[in-house]
Amino acid sequence: MSRPSYEDHGSGDPAAVPAALGLGLLSVGGWLLTTTRPWQKPGNPLTLGIGWTVSGALLLSGLVLLARCVRTVHAGQDAPEAAEQDPGQP
């Protein structure tokens, strides 16, 4: 009469891994941006430019991944409602 301690919850959210990767890229990009502050320490302009470019690319990539995950999650929630309203539409 005891219930099993493990219940099958399905395959999980497909947007979880890209969202975690996006958050990781945002954190690494933010950390790199704070370590390459030219107003706090003088440095070679080439090194500072490369650091800012890499951190900007990481921040932008993380933001794009998170935006795609949010769009995926919200599109998945709206799809069943639209199918119920117009059953004749493909």
KEROKOL-997899 format. One record per atom (N, C-alpha, C, O): atom name; x, y, z; residue number from 0. Coordinates in steps of 0.2 Angstrom, whole numbers, plus 2048, in hexadecimal, padded with zeros to 3 digits. Layout:
# KEROKOL-997899
<node atom="CA" xx="X" yy="Y" zz="Z" seq="NUM"/>
...
//
This chain:
# KEROKOL-997899
<node atom="N" xx="804" yy="7FA" zz="800" seq="0"/>
<node atom="CA" xx="800" yy="800" zz="800" seq="0"/>
<node atom="C" xx="804" yy="806" zz="800" seq="0"/>
<node atom="O" xx="802" yy="80C" zz="800" seq="0"/>
<node atom="N" xx="80B" yy="806" zz="800" seq="1"/>
<node atom="CA" xx="80F" yy="80C" zz="800" seq="1"/>
<node atom="C" xx="810" yy="80E" zz="7F9" seq="1"/>
<node atom="O" xx="811" yy="80A" zz="7F5" seq="1"/>
<node atom="N" xx="810" yy="814" zz="7F8" seq="2"/>
<node atom="CA" xx="812" yy="817" zz="7F2" seq="2"/>
<node atom="C" xx="819" yy="817" zz="7F0" seq="2"/>
<node atom="O" xx="81D" yy="818" zz="7F5" seq="2"/>
<node atom="N" xx="81B" yy="816" zz="7EA" seq="3"/>
<node atom="CA" xx="822" yy="817" zz="7E9" seq="3"/>
<node atom="C" xx="825" yy="81E" zz="7EA" seq="3"/>
<node atom="O" xx="821" yy="823" zz="7E9" seq="3"/>
<node atom="N" xx="82B" yy="81E" zz="7EC" seq="4"/>
<node atom="CA" xx="82E" yy="825" zz="7ED" seq="4"/>
<node atom="C" xx="830" yy="828" zz="7E7" seq="4"/>
<node atom="O" xx="831" yy="82E" zz="7E7" seq="4"/>
<node atom="N" xx="831" yy="825" zz="7E1" seq="5"/>
<node atom="CA" xx="832" yy="828" zz="7DB" seq="5"/>
<node atom="C" xx="82C" yy="828" zz="7D7" seq="5"/>
<node atom="O" xx="829" yy="823" zz="7D5" seq="5"/>
<node atom="N" xx="82B" yy="82E" zz="7D4" seq="6"/>
<node atom="CA" xx="825" yy="82E" zz="7CF" seq="6"/>
<node atom="C" xx="828" yy="831" zz="7C9" seq="6"/>
<node atom="O" xx="82C" yy="835" zz="7C9" seq="6"/>
<node atom="N" xx="825" yy="82E" zz="7C3" seq="7"/>
<node atom="CA" xx="828" yy="831" zz="7BD" seq="7"/>
<node atom="C" xx="825" yy="837" zz="7BB" seq="7"/>
<node atom="O" xx="81E" yy="838" zz="7BB" seq="7"/>
<node atom="N" xx="829" yy="83C" zz="7BA" seq="8"/>
<node atom="CA" xx="826" yy="843" zz="7B9" seq="8"/>
<node atom="C" xx="827" yy="845" zz="7B1" seq="8"/>
<node atom="O" xx="827" yy="84B" zz="7B0" seq="8"/>
<node atom="N" xx="829" yy="840" zz="7AD" seq="9"/>
<node atom="CA" xx="82A" yy="842" zz="7A6" seq="9"/>
<node atom="C" xx="831" yy="843" zz="7A5" seq="9"/>
<node atom="O" xx="836" yy="842" zz="7A9" seq="9"/>
<node atom="N" xx="832" yy="846" zz="79F" seq="10"/>
<node atom="CA" xx="839" yy="847" zz="79D" seq="10"/>
<node atom="C" xx="83C" yy="84D" zz="79F" seq="10"/>
<node atom="O" xx="842" yy="84F" zz="79E" seq="10"/>
<node atom="N" xx="838" yy="852" zz="7A2" seq="11"/>
<node atom="CA" xx="83B" yy="858" zz="7A4" seq="11"/>
<node atom="C" xx="83A" yy="85E" zz="79F" seq="11"/>
<node atom="O" xx="837" yy="85D" zz="79A" seq="11"/>
<node atom="N" xx="83C" yy="863" zz="7A1" seq="12"/>
<node atom="CA" xx="83B" yy="869" zz="79D" seq="12"/>
<node atom="C" xx="841" yy="86A" zz="798" seq="12"/>
<node atom="O" xx="847" yy="86A" zz="79A" seq="12"/>
<node atom="N" xx="840" yy="86A" zz="792" seq="13"/>
<node atom="CA" xx="845" yy="86A" zz="78D" seq="13"/>
<node atom="C" xx="849" yy="871" zz="78D" seq="13"/>
<node atom="O" xx="84E" yy="872" zz="78A" seq="13"/>
<node atom="N" xx="846" yy="876" zz="790" seq="14"/>
<node atom="CA" xx="849" yy="87D" zz="790" seq="14"/>
<node atom="C" xx="84E" yy="87E" zz="796" seq="14"/>
<node atom="O" xx="851" yy="883" zz="797" seq="14"/>
<node atom="N" xx="84E" yy="879" zz="79A" seq="15"/>
<node atom="CA" xx="852" yy="87A" zz="7A1" seq="15"/>
<node atom="C" xx="859" yy="87A" zz="7A0" seq="15"/>
<node atom="O" xx="85D" yy="87E" zz="7A3" seq="15"/>
<node atom="N" xx="85C" yy="876" zz="79B" seq="16"/>
<node atom="CA" xx="863" yy="876" zz="79A" seq="16"/>
<node atom="C" xx="865" yy="87C" zz="797" seq="16"/>
<node atom="O" xx="86A" yy="87F" zz="799" seq="16"/>
<node atom="N" xx="862" yy="87E" zz="791" seq="17"/>
<node atom="CA" xx="864" yy="885" zz="78E" seq="17"/>
<node atom="C" xx="863" yy="88B" zz="793" seq="17"/>
<node atom="O" xx="867" yy="88F" zz="792" seq="17"/>
<node atom="N" xx="85E" yy="88A" zz="797" seq="18"/>
<node atom="CA" xx="85D" yy="890" zz="79C" seq="18"/>
<node atom="C" xx="863" yy="890" zz="7A1" seq="18"/>
<node atom="O" xx="865" yy="895" zz="7A2" seq="18"/>
<node atom="N" xx="865" yy="88A" zz="7A3" seq="19"/>
<node atom="CA" xx="86B" yy="88A" zz="7A8" seq="19"/>
<node atom="C" xx="871" yy="88C" zz="7A4" seq="19"/>
<node atom="O" xx="875" yy="890" zz="7A7" seq="19"/>
<node atom="N" xx="872" yy="88A" zz="79E" seq="20"/>
<node atom="CA" xx="878" yy="88C" zz="79B" seq="20"/>
<node atom="C" xx="878" yy="894" zz="799" seq="20"/>
<node atom="O" xx="87D" yy="897" zz="79A" seq="20"/>
<node atom="N" xx="872" yy="897" zz="798" seq="21"/>
<node atom="CA" xx="871" yy="89E" zz="797" seq="21"/>
<node atom="C" xx="873" yy="8A2" zz="79D" seq="21"/>
<node atom="O" xx="876" yy="8A7" zz="79D" seq="21"/>
<node atom="N" xx="871" yy="89F" zz="7A3" seq="22"/>
<node atom="CA" xx="872" yy="8A2" zz="7A9" seq="22"/>
<node atom="C" xx="87A" yy="8A2" zz="7AB" seq="22"/>
<node atom="O" xx="87D" yy="8A7" zz="7AE" seq="22"/>
<node atom="N" xx="87D" yy="89C" zz="7A9" seq="23"/>
<node atom="CA" xx="884" yy="89B" zz="7AA" seq="23"/>
<node atom="C" xx="888" yy="8A0" zz="7A6" seq="23"/>
<node atom="O" xx="88D" yy="8A3" zz="7A8" seq="23"/>
<node atom="N" xx="886" yy="8A1" zz="7A0" seq="24"/>
<node atom="CA" xx="889" yy="8A6" zz="79B" seq="24"/>
<node atom="C" xx="888" yy="8AD" zz="79E" seq="24"/>
<node atom="O" xx="88D" yy="8B1" zz="79D" seq="24"/>
<node atom="N" xx="883" yy="8AF" zz="7A0" seq="25"/>
<node atom="CA" xx="882" yy="8B5" zz="7A3" seq="25"/>
<node atom="C" xx="886" yy="8B6" zz="7A9" seq="25"/>
<node atom="O" xx="889" yy="8BC" zz="7AA" seq="25"/>
<node atom="N" xx="887" yy="8B1" zz="7AD" seq="26"/>
<node atom="CA" xx="88B" yy="8B2" zz="7B3" seq="26"/>
<node atom="C" xx="892" yy="8B3" zz="7B1" seq="26"/>
<node atom="O" xx="896" yy="8B7" zz="7B4" seq="26"/>
<node atom="N" xx="895" yy="8AF" zz="7AD" seq="27"/>
<node atom="CA" xx="89C" yy="8AF" zz="7AB" seq="27"/>
<node atom="C" xx="89D" yy="8B6" zz="7A7" seq="27"/>
<node atom="O" xx="8A2" yy="8B9" zz="7A8" seq="27"/>
<node atom="N" xx="898" yy="8B8" zz="7A3" seq="28"/>
<node atom="CA" xx="899" yy="8BE" zz="79F" seq="28"/>
<node atom="C" xx="899" yy="8C4" zz="7A4" seq="28"/>
<node atom="O" xx="89D" yy="8C9" zz="7A3" seq="28"/>
<node atom="N" xx="895" yy="8C4" zz="7A9" seq="29"/>
<node atom="CA" xx="895" yy="8C9" zz="7AE" seq="29"/>
<node atom="C" xx="89B" yy="8C9" zz="7B2" seq="29"/>
<node atom="O" xx="89E" yy="8CF" zz="7B4" seq="29"/>
<node atom="N" xx="89E" yy="8C3" zz="7B4" seq="30"/>
<node atom="CA" xx="8A4" yy="8C3" zz="7B8" seq="30"/>
<node atom="C" xx="8AA" yy="8C6" zz="7B4" seq="30"/>
<node atom="O" xx="8AE" yy="8C9" zz="7B6" seq="30"/>
<node atom="N" xx="8AA" yy="8C4" zz="7AD" seq="31"/>
<node atom="CA" xx="8AF" yy="8C6" zz="7A9" seq="31"/>
<node atom="C" xx="8AF" yy="8CD" zz="7A8" seq="31"/>
<node atom="O" xx="8B4" yy="8D1" zz="7A8" seq="31"/>
<node atom="N" xx="8A9" yy="8D0" zz="7A7" seq="32"/>
<node atom="CA" xx="8A8" yy="8D7" zz="7A6" seq="32"/>
<node atom="C" xx="8AB" yy="8DB" zz="7AD" seq="32"/>
<node atom="O" xx="8AE" yy="8E0" zz="7AC" seq="32"/>
<node atom="N" xx="8A9" yy="8D8" zz="7B2" seq="33"/>
<node atom="CA" xx="8AC" yy="8DC" zz="7B8" seq="33"/>
<node atom="C" xx="8B3" yy="8DB" zz="7BA" seq="33"/>
<node atom="O" xx="8B6" yy="8DF" zz="7BD" seq="33"/>
<node atom="N" xx="8B6" yy="8D6" zz="7B7" seq="34"/>
<node atom="CA" xx="8BD" yy="8D5" zz="7B8" seq="34"/>
<node atom="C" xx="8C1" yy="8D9" zz="7B3" seq="34"/>
<node atom="O" xx="8C7" yy="8DA" zz="7B3" seq="34"/>
<node atom="N" xx="8BE" yy="8DC" zz="7AD" seq="35"/>
<node atom="CA" xx="8C2" yy="8E0" zz="7A8" seq="35"/>
<node atom="C" xx="8C0" yy="8E7" zz="7A8" seq="35"/>
<node atom="O" xx="8BF" yy="8EA" zz="7A3" seq="35"/>
<node atom="N" xx="8BF" yy="8EA" zz="7AE" seq="36"/>
<node atom="CA" xx="8BD" yy="8F1" zz="7AF" seq="36"/>
<node atom="C" xx="8C3" yy="8F5" zz="7AD" seq="36"/>
<node atom="O" xx="8C8" yy="8F5" zz="7B1" seq="36"/>
<node atom="N" xx="8C3" yy="8F9" zz="7A8" seq="37"/>
<node atom="CA" xx="8C8" yy="8FD" zz="7A6" seq="37"/>
<node atom="C" xx="8C9" yy="904" zz="7AB" seq="37"/>
<node atom="O" xx="8CE" yy="907" zz="7AB" seq="37"/>
<node atom="N" xx="8C4" yy="905" zz="7AE" seq="38"/>
<node atom="CA" xx="8C4" yy="90B" zz="7B3" seq="38"/>
<node atom="C" xx="8C7" yy="90A" zz="7B9" seq="38"/>
<node atom="O" xx="8C9" yy="90E" zz="7BD" seq="38"/>
<node atom="N" xx="8C8" yy="903" zz="7BB" seq="39"/>
<node atom="CA" xx="8CB" yy="901" zz="7C1" seq="39"/>
<node atom="C" xx="8D3" yy="900" zz="7C0" seq="39"/>
<node atom="O" xx="8D6" yy="901" zz="7C5" seq="39"/>
<node atom="N" xx="8D5" yy="8FD" zz="7BB" seq="40"/>
<node atom="CA" xx="8DC" yy="8FB" zz="7BA" seq="40"/>
<node atom="C" xx="8DE" yy="8FD" zz="7B3" seq="40"/>
<node atom="O" xx="8DA" yy="8FB" zz="7AE" seq="40"/>
<node atom="N" xx="8E4" yy="900" zz="7B2" seq="41"/>
<node atom="CA" xx="8E6" yy="901" zz="7AB" seq="41"/>
<node atom="C" xx="8E8" yy="8FA" zz="7A8" seq="41"/>
<node atom="O" xx="8EB" yy="8F6" zz="7AB" seq="41"/>
<node atom="N" xx="8E7" yy="8FA" zz="7A1" seq="42"/>
<node atom="CA" xx="8E9" yy="8F4" zz="79E" seq="42"/>
<node atom="C" xx="8EA" yy="8F5" zz="797" seq="42"/>
<node atom="O" xx="8E9" yy="8FA" zz="794" seq="42"/>
<node atom="N" xx="8EC" yy="8F0" zz="793" seq="43"/>
<node atom="CA" xx="8ED" yy="8F0" zz="78C" seq="43"/>
<node atom="C" xx="8E6" yy="8F1" zz="789" seq="43"/>
<node atom="O" xx="8E2" yy="8ED" zz="78A" seq="43"/>
<node atom="N" xx="8E5" yy="8F6" zz="784" seq="44"/>
<node atom="CA" xx="8DF" yy="8F6" zz="781" seq="44"/>
<node atom="C" xx="8DD" yy="8F0" zz="77D" seq="44"/>
<node atom="O" xx="8D7" yy="8EF" zz="77D" seq="44"/>
<node atom="N" xx="8E1" yy="8EC" zz="77A" seq="45"/>
<node atom="CA" xx="8DF" yy="8E6" zz="777" seq="45"/>
<node atom="C" xx="8DD" yy="8E1" zz="77C" seq="45"/>
<node atom="O" xx="8D8" yy="8DE" zz="77A" seq="45"/>
<node atom="N" xx="8E0" yy="8E0" zz="781" seq="46"/>
<node atom="CA" xx="8DD" yy="8DC" zz="786" seq="46"/>
<node atom="C" xx="8D6" yy="8DE" zz="789" seq="46"/>
<node atom="O" xx="8D2" yy="8D9" zz="78A" seq="46"/>
<node atom="N" xx="8D6" yy="8E4" zz="78A" seq="47"/>
<node atom="CA" xx="8CF" yy="8E6" zz="78D" seq="47"/>
<node atom="C" xx="8CA" yy="8E6" zz="787" seq="47"/>
<node atom="O" xx="8C4" yy="8E4" zz="789" seq="47"/>
<node atom="N" xx="8CB" yy="8E7" zz="781" seq="48"/>
<node atom="CA" xx="8C7" yy="8E6" zz="77C" seq="48"/>
<node atom="C" xx="8C4" yy="8DF" zz="77B" seq="48"/>
<node atom="O" xx="8BF" yy="8DE" zz="77A" seq="48"/>
<node atom="N" xx="8C9" yy="8DA" zz="77B" seq="49"/>
<node atom="CA" xx="8C8" yy="8D3" zz="77B" seq="49"/>
<node atom="C" xx="8C3" yy="8D1" zz="781" seq="49"/>
<node atom="O" xx="8BE" yy="8CD" zz="780" seq="49"/>
<node atom="N" xx="8C5" yy="8D3" zz="787" seq="50"/>
<node atom="CA" xx="8C1" yy="8D1" zz="78D" seq="50"/>
<node atom="C" xx="8BA" yy="8D4" zz="78C" seq="50"/>
<node atom="O" xx="8B5" yy="8D0" zz="78E" seq="50"/>
<node atom="N" xx="8B9" yy="8DA" zz="78A" seq="51"/>
<node atom="CA" xx="8B2" yy="8DD" zz="789" seq="51"/>
<node atom="C" xx="8AF" yy="8DA" zz="784" seq="51"/>
<node atom="O" xx="8A9" yy="8D9" zz="784" seq="51"/>
<node atom="N" xx="8B2" yy="8D8" zz="77E" seq="52"/>
<node atom="CA" xx="8AE" yy="8D5" zz="779" seq="52"/>
<node atom="C" xx="8AC" yy="8CE" zz="77B" seq="52"/>
<node atom="O" xx="8A7" yy="8CC" zz="779" seq="52"/>
<node atom="N" xx="8B0" yy="8CA" zz="77E" seq="53"/>
<node atom="CA" xx="8AF" yy="8C3" zz="780" seq="53"/>
<node atom="C" xx="8A9" yy="8C3" zz="786" seq="53"/>
<node atom="O" xx="8A4" yy="8C0" zz="785" seq="53"/>
<node atom="N" xx="8AA" yy="8C8" zz="78A" seq="54"/>
<node atom="CA" xx="8A4" yy="8C9" zz="78F" seq="54"/>
<node atom="C" xx="89E" yy="8CB" zz="78C" seq="54"/>
<node atom="O" xx="898" yy="8C8" zz="78E" seq="54"/>
<node atom="N" xx="89E" yy="8CF" zz="788" seq="55"/>
<node atom="CA" xx="898" yy="8D1" zz="784" seq="55"/>
<node atom="C" xx="895" yy="8CC" zz="780" seq="55"/>
<node atom="O" xx="88F" yy="8CB" zz="780" seq="55"/>
<node atom="N" xx="899" yy="8C8" zz="77D" seq="56"/>
<node atom="CA" xx="896" yy="8C2" zz="779" seq="56"/>
<node atom="C" xx="893" yy="8BD" zz="77E" seq="56"/>
<node atom="O" xx="88E" yy="8BA" zz="77C" seq="56"/>
<node atom="N" xx="896" yy="8BC" zz="784" seq="57"/>
<node atom="CA" xx="893" yy="8B7" zz="788" seq="57"/>
<node atom="C" xx="88D" yy="8B9" zz="78B" seq="57"/>
<node atom="O" xx="888" yy="8B6" zz="78C" seq="57"/>
<node atom="N" xx="88C" yy="8C0" zz="78D" seq="58"/>
<node atom="CA" xx="886" yy="8C3" zz="78F" seq="58"/>
<node atom="C" xx="881" yy="8C2" zz="78A" seq="58"/>
<node atom="O" xx="87B" yy="8C1" zz="78B" seq="58"/>
<node atom="N" xx="882" yy="8C4" zz="784" seq="59"/>
<node atom="CA" xx="87D" yy="8C4" zz="77E" seq="59"/>
<node atom="C" xx="87B" yy="8BD" zz="77D" seq="59"/>
<node atom="O" xx="875" yy="8BC" zz="77C" seq="59"/>
<node atom="N" xx="880" yy="8B8" zz="77D" seq="60"/>
<node atom="CA" xx="87E" yy="8B1" zz="77C" seq="60"/>
<node atom="C" xx="879" yy="8AE" zz="782" seq="60"/>
<node atom="O" xx="874" yy="8AB" zz="780" seq="60"/>
<node atom="N" xx="87B" yy="8B0" zz="788" seq="61"/>
<node atom="CA" xx="877" yy="8AE" zz="78D" seq="61"/>
<node atom="C" xx="870" yy="8B1" zz="78D" seq="61"/>
<node atom="O" xx="86B" yy="8AE" zz="78E" seq="61"/>
<node atom="N" xx="870" yy="8B7" zz="78B" seq="62"/>
<node atom="CA" xx="869" yy="8BB" zz="78B" seq="62"/>
<node atom="C" xx="865" yy="8B7" zz="785" seq="62"/>
<node atom="O" xx="85F" yy="8B7" zz="786" seq="62"/>
<node atom="N" xx="868" yy="8B6" zz="77F" seq="63"/>
<node atom="CA" xx="864" yy="8B3" zz="77A" seq="63"/>
<node atom="C" xx="862" yy="8AC" zz="77C" seq="63"/>
<node atom="O" xx="85C" yy="8AA" zz="77A" seq="63"/>
<node atom="N" xx="866" yy="8A8" zz="77F" seq="64"/>
<node atom="CA" xx="864" yy="8A1" zz="782" seq="64"/>
<node atom="C" xx="85E" yy="8A2" zz="786" seq="64"/>
<node atom="O" xx="859" yy="89E" zz="786" seq="64"/>
<node atom="N" xx="85E" yy="8A6" zz="78B" seq="65"/>
<node atom="CA" xx="859" yy="8A7" zz="790" seq="65"/>
<node atom="C" xx="852" yy="8AA" zz="78C" seq="65"/>
<node atom="O" xx="84D" yy="8A7" zz="78E" seq="65"/>
<node atom="N" xx="853" yy="8AE" zz="787" seq="66"/>
<node atom="CA" xx="84D" yy="8B1" zz="784" seq="66"/>
<node atom="C" xx="84A" yy="8AB" zz="780" seq="66"/>
<node atom="O" xx="844" yy="8AA" zz="77F" seq="66"/>
<node atom="N" xx="84E" yy="8A7" zz="77D" seq="67"/>
<node atom="CA" xx="84B" yy="8A1" zz="779" seq="67"/>
<node atom="C" xx="848" yy="89C" zz="77E" seq="67"/>
<node atom="O" xx="842" yy="899" zz="77C" seq="67"/>
<node atom="N" xx="84A" yy="89B" zz="784" seq="68"/>
<node atom="CA" xx="847" yy="897" zz="788" seq="68"/>
<node atom="C" xx="840" yy="899" zz="78B" seq="68"/>
<node atom="O" xx="83B" yy="896" zz="78B" seq="68"/>
<node atom="N" xx="840" yy="8A0" zz="78C" seq="69"/>
<node atom="CA" xx="83A" yy="8A3" zz="78E" seq="69"/>
<node atom="C" xx="835" yy="8A3" zz="789" seq="69"/>
<node atom="O" xx="82F" yy="8A1" zz="78A" seq="69"/>
<node atom="N" xx="837" yy="8A4" zz="783" seq="70"/>
<node atom="CA" xx="832" yy="8A4" zz="77D" seq="70"/>
<node atom="C" xx="830" yy="89C" zz="77C" seq="70"/>
<node atom="O" xx="82A" yy="89B" zz="77A" seq="70"/>
<node atom="N" xx="834" yy="897" zz="77D" seq="71"/>
<node atom="CA" xx="832" yy="890" zz="77C" seq="71"/>
<node atom="C" xx="82D" yy="88F" zz="781" seq="71"/>
<node atom="O" xx="828" yy="88B" zz="780" seq="71"/>
<node atom="N" xx="82E" yy="891" zz="788" seq="72"/>
<node atom="CA" xx="82A" yy="88F" zz="78D" seq="72"/>
<node atom="C" xx="823" yy="892" zz="78C" seq="72"/>
<node atom="O" xx="81E" yy="88F" zz="78D" seq="72"/>
<node atom="N" xx="823" yy="899" zz="78A" seq="73"/>
<node atom="CA" xx="81D" yy="89C" zz="789" seq="73"/>
<node atom="C" xx="819" yy="89A" zz="783" seq="73"/>
<node atom="O" xx="813" yy="89A" zz="783" seq="73"/>
<node atom="N" xx="81C" yy="898" zz="77E" seq="74"/>
<node atom="CA" xx="819" yy="896" zz="778" seq="74"/>
<node atom="C" xx="816" yy="88F" zz="779" seq="74"/>
<node atom="O" xx="811" yy="88D" zz="776" seq="74"/>
<node atom="N" xx="819" yy="88B" zz="77D" seq="75"/>
<node atom="CA" xx="816" yy="884" zz="77F" seq="75"/>
<node atom="C" xx="810" yy="885" zz="783" seq="75"/>
<node atom="O" xx="80B" yy="881" zz="783" seq="75"/>
<node atom="N" xx="80F" yy="88A" zz="787" seq="76"/>
<node atom="CA" xx="809" yy="88B" zz="78B" seq="76"/>
<node atom="C" xx="803" yy="88E" zz="787" seq="76"/>
<node atom="O" xx="7FE" yy="88C" zz="788" seq="76"/>
<node atom="N" xx="805" yy="892" zz="782" seq="77"/>
<node atom="CA" xx="800" yy="895" zz="77E" seq="77"/>
<node atom="C" xx="7FD" yy="890" zz="778" seq="77"/>
<node atom="O" xx="7F7" yy="891" zz="776" seq="77"/>
<node atom="N" xx="801" yy="88B" zz="776" seq="78"/>
<node atom="CA" xx="7FF" yy="887" zz="771" seq="78"/>
<node atom="C" xx="7F8" yy="883" zz="773" seq="78"/>
<node atom="O" xx="7F4" yy="883" zz="76E" seq="78"/>
<node atom="N" xx="7F7" yy="880" zz="778" seq="79"/>
<node atom="CA" xx="7F1" yy="87C" zz="77A" seq="79"/>
<node atom="C" xx="7EB" yy="881" zz="77A" seq="79"/>
<node atom="O" xx="7E6" yy="87E" zz="778" seq="79"/>
<node atom="N" xx="7EC" yy="887" zz="77C" seq="80"/>
<node atom="CA" xx="7E6" yy="88B" zz="77C" seq="80"/>
<node atom="C" xx="7E4" yy="88D" zz="775" seq="80"/>
<node atom="O" xx="7DE" yy="88D" zz="774" seq="80"/>
<node atom="N" xx="7E9" yy="88E" zz="771" seq="81"/>
<node atom="CA" xx="7E7" yy="890" zz="76A" seq="81"/>
<node atom="C" xx="7E4" yy="88A" zz="766" seq="81"/>
<node atom="O" xx="7DF" yy="88B" zz="762" seq="81"/>
<node atom="N" xx="7E6" yy="884" zz="768" seq="82"/>
<node atom="CA" xx="7E3" yy="87E" zz="764" seq="82"/>
<node atom="C" xx="7DC" yy="87D" zz="767" seq="82"/>
<node atom="O" xx="7D8" yy="87B" zz="763" seq="82"/>
<node atom="N" xx="7DA" yy="87F" zz="76D" seq="83"/>
<node atom="CA" xx="7D4" yy="87E" zz="770" seq="83"/>
<node atom="C" xx="7CF" yy="883" zz="76D" seq="83"/>
<node atom="O" xx="7C9" yy="881" zz="76C" seq="83"/>
<node atom="N" xx="7D1" yy="889" zz="76B" seq="84"/>
<node atom="CA" xx="7CD" yy="88E" zz="769" seq="84"/>
<node atom="C" xx="7CB" yy="88D" zz="761" seq="84"/>
<node atom="O" xx="7C5" yy="88E" zz="75F" seq="84"/>
<node atom="N" xx="7D0" yy="88B" zz="75D" seq="85"/>
<node atom="CA" xx="7CE" yy="88A" zz="756" seq="85"/>
<node atom="C" xx="7D0" yy="883" zz="754" seq="85"/>
<node atom="O" xx="7D6" yy="882" zz="751" seq="85"/>
<node atom="N" xx="7CC" yy="87E" zz="755" seq="86"/>
<node atom="CA" xx="7CD" yy="877" zz="753" seq="86"/>
<node atom="C" xx="7CE" yy="876" zz="74C" seq="86"/>
<node atom="O" xx="7D1" yy="871" zz="74A" seq="86"/>
<node atom="N" xx="7CA" yy="87A" zz="748" seq="87"/>
<node atom="CA" xx="7CB" yy="879" zz="741" seq="87"/>
<node atom="C" xx="7D1" yy="87C" zz="73D" seq="87"/>
<node atom="O" xx="7D2" yy="87A" zz="738" seq="87"/>
<node atom="N" xx="7D4" yy="880" zz="740" seq="88"/>
<node atom="CA" xx="7DA" yy="883" zz="73E" seq="88"/>
<node atom="C" xx="7E0" yy="87E" zz="73E" seq="88"/>
<node atom="O" xx="7E1" yy="87B" zz="743" seq="88"/>
<node atom="N" xx="7E5" yy="87E" zz="739" seq="89"/>
<node atom="CA" xx="7EA" yy="87A" zz="73A" seq="89"/>
<node atom="C" xx="7F0" yy="87D" zz="73E" seq="89"/>
<node atom="O" xx="7F5" yy="87A" zz="73F" seq="89"/>
//
